[in-house]
Amino acid sequence: MTTFAPDSLALNRKLPLWYQVSQSLRASILGRSPEAPLRLPTEETLATHYGVSVLTMRQALKELETEGLISRHRRRGTFIEPDARRGAPVRLLGSVDAIVAQQSGMSSVLLAHGSCAPPAELAEYFPDCPEVACFRRLRSDEKTGEPTNHACNYVRPDVAARIDLADLARWPMTKVLRDAVGVRISRITDTVEARLADPETARLLQVPLVSPILHHTGITYDEEGRVVDVARIHYRGDRFSFTVTLDAH
């Protein structure tokens, strides 16, 4: 039987290995194509794929099983749950895979794309770019169809020229930049603050005017220290929560 093929992962030894593996596999599961197999490889095969021990792999799978993304059956194997709940809260420990996982699992509609001058408050991130590419998307829960967030990404034009719009329909921008475009991401700085929904956001997210929303700004840097993407995402306040854990070492 053909098994699901997860993405690769570059491990960060400063973060728990089981956590990194679980988030990478979670992102692969939620971003899979509809025709992808539901059966996962064996624990041993997955452990070899990620370069971790079977015990670490088992702990990562247990995390996904607890979340309801997979089910494990003695003698039959481990399977992706096709109707698993999407958009569950994610604990962010600082890895790019965690951010990809948090953004995955939602259908996406491209509302508009084109070129524009960087907004005044973002101009400092694009000092050499009189214009940037802008992508506006509305993302919804795949199971219920309920709008969950409205995202606007401002991307360097040389990078945006390599983006396939079809990839944006099934993958979050971070995954598109890293895995499809080939940007070597060095870090992402996230800021989350509470705001009140303006008329346009309220309409798109189907919430009452001035409802509380989570306003997220994510700044993505490449290995040269350039900002390649600034994301502004409005999340429904009743659907998302963010927890950040800081490593003391």
Secondary structure, 3 states (H helix, E strand, C coil): CCCCCCCCCCCCCCCCHHHHHHHHHHHHHHCCCCCCCCECCCHHHHHHHHCCCHHHHHHHHHHHHHHCCEEEECCCEEEECCCCCCCCCEEECCCHHHHHHHHCCEEEEEEEEEEECCCHHHHHHCCCCCCEEEEEEEEEECCCCCEEEEEEEEECHHHHCCCCHHHHCCCCHHHHHHHHHCCCEEEEEEEEEEEECCHHHHHHHCCCCCCEEEEEEEEEEECCCCEEEEEEEEEECCCCCEEECCCCC
